[in-house]
Amino acid sequence: MKILKNFSLILLTMFSTNLWAQNQVNMSGGFTDVGAEIYDLHMLILWICVAIGAIVFGIMFYSMMFHTKSRGHKPADFHESTSVEIIWTVIPFLILIGMAVPATSTLLEIYDNDNAEIDILVTGYQWKWKYEYLEGDSQNIEFYSNLSTPQSEIYNTTEKNENYLLEVDEPVVIPVNTKVRFLITANDVIHSWWVPEIGVKKDAIPGFINETWSKVNEEGIYRGQCTELCGAYHGFMPIEVHVVSQEEYALWKQAKQSQGD
Ligand SMILES: [Cu+2]
């Protein structure tokens, strides 16, 4: 009884609206159109899988409990039946096509790196990120982005703040509603640049340049992490993207450029 009570408590917690709102159980749609599409695709595939699971296990458990020899049922004799084999080939084939069509259209959009207004070269180092703005007049913007969480929080001598290990000294700044292309590479070992809320995750591989892009719909601070185990301080090289208005971006660019001179 106690187990049952605990189990129902867990279920209740999982499905409480509060948790759904925080997206701790499900993935987040994020703040980009592509992110929303990825989320919809994820939900579609999830429900297809739930339906398949319910039907297959439903029939299986029904048969095991009610369609038994002890209840007077005779074994079926459709062994090597061509029509049954055609049916169980065609149905999964149609389901797979139904999943592949929306998945392909989302993938095509994710890989459409054309017509970006800003290009940023992102280089992974053990254990920090370097950002270089490659576009025209912002050519000389170039900086490293280091973890800024104080040692005292890491060694538990002071209380940890809410962005513990997710804060940096110099964030990447990009304008809102602008297609930004990220060229991602690494200088030592393989890292991976991952900012879930802006729909970006790409491996940073020495000697290769991977491309990805984002067009963020809402101003704000978006946090991410290195997501490829890259050594002792893998958990200490977060990513902080500040999405700001066009005007703020222009001001930031100006300030950065005069800093470089
Ligand atoms: Cu790394």
Residues whose N, C-alpha, C, O or C-beta is under 5 A from the ligand:
A	BS01	CU	I190 H191 S192 C226 E228 C230 H234
